[in-house]
Amino acid sequence: DIDIPIDFTDTESQTDTSSADNVFINWSSEYKAACHELYNTKDIERALVLLRNEADRGNVLAMHDLGMIYDRGLVSDENAKALADEYYRKALNGFISLESKDGKLQPYIRYRIGKMFNTGKGAEQDYNKAFTCFEKSALSGNKYAQFSLGSMFRLGTGVEQSYDNAYLWYEKSASQGNPYACYETAKLLRNGKGVAKNNSDSDRYFRLAYEGFTKLA
């Protein structure tokens, strides 16, 4: 998989907010409550109610999560695919509107746009657009974009395959504590791909990955 799964791994709560054209990003108490119902108590119906309220207010985070719920078939609805497409499209358009705002969330927003183009959620799949968004975000220090960029280079998705570049971006992400990146960095070091083989460093990154995954679990 090129991307980190959308759970709490790359939607972690932040204090910054952004708004434009009647849409906004805000890890509000209502949105956090919806995430708690979705990921912790597994009360999907309650999560839907809270997310719809937030989406109606213009919160693009809620729009995306509604798309995900319908996309993954977490609720029984004969219109699930159409609803997923609708909410994903609204979320992507919202992220794009917010991307032009020069603020602390810009790298994160670019990452989210890149991920949606990469997976074809809300728009036709477009690896070139995904790469451009990931690269801008990664250069600004976003660890999830760095991981995604590393995966595109490792797999040769939308770009010429390069283990050297894959290691470069995985290691940058790993240095920020991303367990997914630690795991991929460990594998490259173990196999000597894109970097000189180094078992001791490989073991160290595997341990960091294990510790990070344990915390996520």
C-alpha positions, 0 to 999 in steps of 0.5 A: 500500500502506498498510503498510511491507512486513514485512521488516527495515524494521519488525522491526528488532532491539531490545534490549528484551524483553517477556513475559506469559502464556507469550508474549514478544518477544525478538530472541534470537540464535536469532530473529536466526539465523532472520531471517538464513536467511530474508532473507540466505541464503534457506534457507527450510527452515532458517529454518522449523526455527529459527522453529518452535523460537522459536515453541514457546518463545513468541516472538511474532515467530517466530509472525508470521514463520511465518505470513508464510512460509506466507501468501506460499507460500514453502514448498510445503505443502497446508495452507499457508493453514491454517498461516498463519492459525494462526500469525497468530492466535497472533501477534496474540493474543500481541501483544495479551497483551503490549500491556498491559505498560507498557514501552518496547516498548508503542508497537512492539507496538501498531503490530504489532497495528494492522498485523495488523488493517489487513491482516486477518492473524490476525483479521478486517480492522478499519480502526477497530481498526487506526487506534486502535492506529496512533494510540496508537503514533504519538503515542508516537513510533513511526515505522512507526505514524506512516507507517501513520497517514499512509497511512490519511489519504492513502487515506481508509482507515477515516478521512476522507481528509485530505492535511493529516493525511497530511503531518503524520504522514508528516513526523513519520516522515520526521524519524526517518529512515523512507525510506518516509515520506521518499518520501511526504513528497516526493510531497506537497511536489512536488504541493502536497497537504496542504502548500504546494508546495515543490520544493526540500524535495521534492527533499531528501526524495527524496534522503533516501528514496533514501539510505534505500532504498539502505541497506535494499537 
